[in-house]
Structure formats: structure tokens, C-alpha cells
Amino acid sequence: MSNVSTATPDSAGAIVSDPVKSQGYWRGVGKRVMRDKVTLVCGAILLVMLFLILFAPWIAPYDPLQGSMARRLKPVGWQGYLLGTDELGRDMLTRLMYGGRFSWFVGITPVVCAFTIGGTLGVLAGFVGGKINMLIMRATDVFYAFPSVLLAVAISGALGPGIFNAILSMTLVFIPPLIRVSESVTTSVRNLDYVESARATGANSFTIVRVHVLPNVLGPIFVYATTLVGVSMILASGLSFLGLGVKPPTPEWGMMLNTLRTAIYSQPLLATLPGICIFVTSLCFNLLSDGLRNAMDVRN
């Protein structure tokens, strides 16, 4: 049986399918995305930011670690410094470009890891069911007893400051919601007619999951994971602000926000620039995920 299918929504709102023609469905998704100006603008902004942070070593005007107390806290546009200088006289534009590299890495990596681990466990729980489902889902419920932010701070604080520990703590926070979402959409798919037909033809469980289940559950799981990227970047910046993430003098938006907080009265614009970067990036990721979700909803 082919994995080419047409997507339709079930009662829970998940995208499911019967085995007819998914190519037309994905073309429709692409057309709806191209008609969504907000999604396109947010995607363009994120692509520009990604270009700047990836090619920072070649296009940044100054050294991100070299400063001078003689030019500390200079305003925007001062003598060739387009965004001014920070509390140690380092170029703010350069620091923001280099800082984005760590903010994006620490923000996206936990979501990718949680998507892989949580998605796998959720699909396993949803497809197999029974005691395995109960074991995985009850273990997941334990994490919901704690607020996600406090849990991330507690884990990171117990492990100590550092990029790896920050990533590990946020990964553990994001795994439970991804397990729940993936288990829900997998449960809604596993008993559909075309899955039952595949079982009747003698296909083994691995083939059914790979060919018929995954193509229909990865989309909703991916869209939900995209919504977590903005949350992850804010949480990563918060950990760095508290001294639990990137260590100085490494540039990172949350750390920069922390070190510039004393300049809020003398140079308020400089002090808010890292926060603006965090806000714009998180907002674009959230709006992008909303656009993808709407484009994949065939009821629209």
C-alpha cells in the first residue's frame, strides 16, 4: 500500500489521511503559505537574521570581545558604531550578531532534541497502547506537576551553569508536551481504515508506522514543535540572564541583557537592543508556526 495520501482532519483537529494523493494536499499547503503575507514576512525576517548570525565572522565590523573604556556606552550611530557600544566599549552590532549564534543554538537545539525523543516516545505510546502507553504517559504527567520555567531553572541550577546544561534542562522540559501531542495524533490515526487495511495485508508494525502513520503525524508534531522555538529562546535567554547559561564574555542576548541592565537610565535604547532581538525572533517563530498550522488545516 502506498504512503501517498490525501489529508483530512479528524475530530481532534489532527491531520489524518486516506491513501489517495498527498501530493495535491502539500501543494495546497504551499499555496496557502504563499498567500499568507504575515508568514512570509516572518520567514523573511528569520532568514535575514540567520544569514547575519551565520556569516558574522565575515560581515561583522569589529571584534566582539575587544573593547575600550574610553568608548563605553556610546549612543547609536556614534563614530561609525551603528548601534553604539556596550558597557565595556564593545560594538553592539557585532555583539548582537555573534550573540544571535548562541541564542539560536541554545534555543533551537533543545526543541530538536525534544522533538526526536518526545516524538518517538509519543508515537510508540500512541501506536502500541496498553501498558506501554500507560507507563509513558504517567511518567509524562509527573513533569506537569511543575511549572516549566521553574523546572528548567531548577534542573539547570542543579547541574551548574553552561551551554550543555542549559540545553539539557530545556530538553527535559520540552519532552513531555511533545510526547502528549504525538501520542494524541498517533492514537487518532492508528485505527483508521487504511491502517487496518495494511494490517490485513500482513504488513508488520514497523512498516505500518513508517509508511502509513509517520507521514500523517509528523506534520502536526512539527508545527507544535515550531511553537516551542520561541518559548525556548526566551527561556534560554532567561537562564543566561540568571547566570545559568552562557558564561561571559561570550556574547549571548540574554547575557547581554543582564550586563546592560545598569545602563537602562543612561542609554535605554542600548539596554533594550538584546531584548528587542529576543522579542522579534520569538514573535516571528510564533507567527510562522501559526501560519504553518493554518496552512495545514484543510478546513480553512
C-alpha positions in Angstrom: 0.0 0.0 0.0 1.4 3.4 -0.9 2.1 6.2 1.5 0.6 8.7 -0.9 -2.5 10.1 0.8 -5.0 12.8 1.0 -5.1 14.7 4.3 -8.3 15.3 6.2 -8.9 16.5 9.8 -10.2 14.2 12.4 -12.5 15.2 15.3 -9.4 16.2 17.4 -8.2 18.5 14.6 -5.2 16.4 13.7 -4.3 16.0 10.0 -5.1 12.4 9.0 -5.4 10.8 5.6 -6.7 8.0 3.4 -4.3 6.5 0.8 -5.1 8.6 -2.3 -2.9 11.6 -3.1 -1.0 13.6 -0.6 1.0 15.5 -3.3 -2.1 17.6 -4.0 -2.5 18.3 -0.3 1.1 19.5 0.1 0.8 21.7 -3.0 -2.3 23.2 -1.4 -0.3 23.8 1.9 2.4 25.6 -0.1 -0.2 27.8 -1.9 -1.8 28.8 1.4 1.6 29.6 2.9 2.5 31.8 -0.1 -0.8 33.7 0.3 -0.2 34.4 3.9 1.8 37.7 4.0 2.4 37.6 7.7 4.0 34.1 7.5 6.1 35.2 4.5 7.3 38.4 6.3 8.2 36.5 9.4 10.0 33.8 7.4 12.0 36.5 5.6 13.0 38.2 8.8 14.2 34.9 10.3 16.2 34.2 7.1 17.9 37.6 7.3 18.7 37.1 11.0 20.0 33.6 10.2 22.2 35.0 7.5 23.6 37.7 9.7 24.5 35.3 12.6 25.9 32.6 10.4 28.2 34.9 8.5 29.0 37.1 11.4 32.8 36.3 11.3 32.9 37.7 7.8 30.5 40.7 7.9 30.7 41.9 11.5 32.6 45.2 11.6 34.5 44.7 14.8 35.9 42.1 17.2 33.0 41.0 19.6 35.4 40.7 22.6 37.6 43.8 22.1 36.5 46.9 23.9 37.8 50.2 25.3 36.6 52.0 28.4 37.2 55.3 26.5 34.2 54.5 24.3 31.9 52.7 26.7 28.1 53.2 26.4 28.3 55.4 23.3 24.9 56.1 21.7 23.5 54.7 18.4 25.4 56.0 15.4 28.5 57.3 17.3 31.5 57.5 15.0 30.8 54.5 12.8 29.3 52.3 15.6 25.8 51.9 14.1 24.2 50.6 17.3 26.6 52.2 19.7 28.8 50.4 22.3 28.2 48.4 25.4 29.3 48.8 29.0 32.9 47.7 28.1 33.1 49.7 24.8 32.4 46.8 22.5 30.5 47.3 19.3 26.8 46.4 19.9 26.0 45.4 16.3 28.9 42.9 16.3 27.9 41.6 19.7 24.3 41.2 18.7 25.3 39.3 15.5 27.6 36.9 17.4 25.2 36.7 20.3 22.4 35.5 18.0 24.6 32.5 17.2 24.4 31.2 20.8 20.8 32.3 21.3 19.6 30.5 18.3 21.7 27.4 19.0 20.6 27.2 22.7 17.0 28.0 21.7 16.6 25.6 18.8 18.7 22.6 19.9 16.5 21.6 22.9 13.4 21.7 20.6 15.1 19.5 18.0 16.3 17.0 20.7 12.8 17.0 22.4 11.1 16.6 19.0 13.2 13.5 18.3 12.9 11.9 21.8 9.4 13.1 22.6 8.0 12.4 19.2 9.4 8.8 19.2 8.0 8.1 22.7 4.7 9.6 21.8 4.3 7.7 18.6 5.3 4.5 20.4 2.8 5.1 23.2 0.0 6.0 20.7 0.5 3.1 18.3 1.2 0.3 20.8 -1.2 1.4 23.5 -1.8 -0.7 26.6 0.7 -0.9 29.4 3.4 0.9 27.4 1.1 3.8 26.8 0.1 3.9 30.4 3.8 3.8 31.6 5.0 6.6 29.2 2.0 8.9 29.7 2.0 8.5 33.5 5.7 9.3 33.6 5.0 12.3 31.4 2.3 13.5 33.8 4.9 13.8 36.6 6.6 16.6 34.8 3.3 18.6 34.5 3.3 18.9 38.3 6.0 21.6 38.0 5.9 24.9 36.0 8.1 24.6 33.0 10.2 27.7 33.8 10.8 26.7 37.4 11.6 23.2 36.3 14.2 24.4 33.8 15.8 26.8 36.3 15.9 24.0 39.0 17.5 21.5 36.7 20.0 24.0 35.3 20.8 25.3 38.7 21.4 21.7 40.0 23.6 20.9 37.0 25.5 24.2 37.1 26.0 27.0 34.5 27.0 26.2 31.0 25.6 25.8 27.5 25.3 22.0 27.7 23.5 22.0 31.0 21.1 24.7 29.8 20.3 22.7 26.7 19.8 19.5 28.7 17.4 21.2 31.2 15.3 22.7 28.4 15.2 19.4 26.5 13.8 17.7 29.6 11.2 20.4 29.9 10.0 20.2 26.3 9.9 16.4 26.0 6.6 15.9 28.0 4.4 18.2 25.9 5.8 16.7 22.7 5.0 13.2 24.0 1.5 14.2 24.7 0.9 15.8 21.3 2.5 13.0 19.3 0.6 10.4 21.4 -2.7 12.1 20.7 -2.3 12.4 17.0 -1.0 8.8 16.7 -3.9 7.5 18.6 -6.3 9.2 16.2 -4.5 7.7 13.2 -3.8 4.1 14.2 -7.3 2.8 13.9 -8.2 4.5 10.6 -9.3 2.3 7.7 -6.2 2.4 5.6 -4.1 1.4 8.7 -6.4 -1.5 9.3 -6.1 -2.5 5.6 -2.3 -2.5 5.9 -2.6 -4.8 8.9 -5.0 -7.1 6.9 -2.4 -7.4 4.1 0.1 -8.7 6.6 2.3 -5.6 7.0 4.4 -5.6 10.2 4.1 -2.9 12.8 7.4 -1.2 11.7 6.2 -0.9 8.1 2.8 0.4 9.1 4.4 3.1 11.3 6.9 4.1 8.7 4.7 4.1 5.7 1.2 5.0 7.0 1.5 6.6 10.5 4.5 8.8 10.4 3.6 10.8 7.2 0.3 11.8 8.9 1.6 12.6 12.4 4.9 14.3 11.7 3.2 17.4 10.3 1.1 18.3 13.5 4.1 17.4 15.7 6.5 19.6 13.7 4.1 22.5 13.8 3.7 22.2 17.6 7.5 21.9 18.0 7.9 25.2 15.9 5.8 27.0 18.5 8.2 25.9 21.2 11.2 27.5 19.5 10.1 31.0 20.6 9.5 29.8 24.1 12.9 28.0 24.1 14.7 31.2 23.0 13.1 33.2 25.8 13.8 30.5 28.3 17.4 30.2 27.2 17.8 34.0 27.4 16.3 33.9 30.9 18.8 31.2 32.0 21.7 33.3 30.7 20.2 36.3 32.4 20.3 34.4 35.7 23.9 33.3 35.1 22.9 29.7 34.3 23.6 29.7 30.6 26.4 31.1 28.5 29.3 32.5 30.5 30.8 36.0 29.9 32.4 37.4 27.9 30.8 35.2 25.3 28.1 37.3 23.6 24.5 36.0 24.0 21.4 38.0 24.0 20.2 37.0 27.5 23.6 37.6 29.0 23.9 41.0 27.2 20.5 42.0 28.6 21.8 41.1 32.1 25.1 43.1 31.7 23.4 46.1 30.2 20.6 46.4 32.8 22.6 49.0 34.8 22.7 51.2 31.6 18.9 51.4 31.4 18.8 55.0 32.7 21.8 56.4 30.8 21.4 54.6 27.5 17.9 53.0 27.5 18.0 52.1 23.8 21.3 50.3 24.1 20.0 48.4 27.1 16.9 47.2 25.3 18.5 46.1 22.0 19.1 42.5 23.1 15.6 42.3 24.4 14.3 43.6 21.1 16.2 40.8 19.3 14.7 38.2 21.6 11.2 39.6 21.2 11.3 39.9 17.4 12.8 36.4 17.0 10.3 34.8 19.3 7.4 36.6 17.7 8.4 35.6 14.2 8.7 32.0 15.2 5.3 32.0 16.8 3.6 33.7 13.9 5.4 31.4 11.5 4.1 28.3 13.4 0.6 29.8 13.4 0.8 30.3 9.6 2.0 26.7 9.1 -0.8 25.3 11.3 -3.4 27.3 9.4 -2.0 26.2 6.0 -2.1 22.6 7.1 -5.7 22.8 8.3 -7.7 21.7 5.3 -10.9 23.1 6.9 -9.6 26.6 6.2 
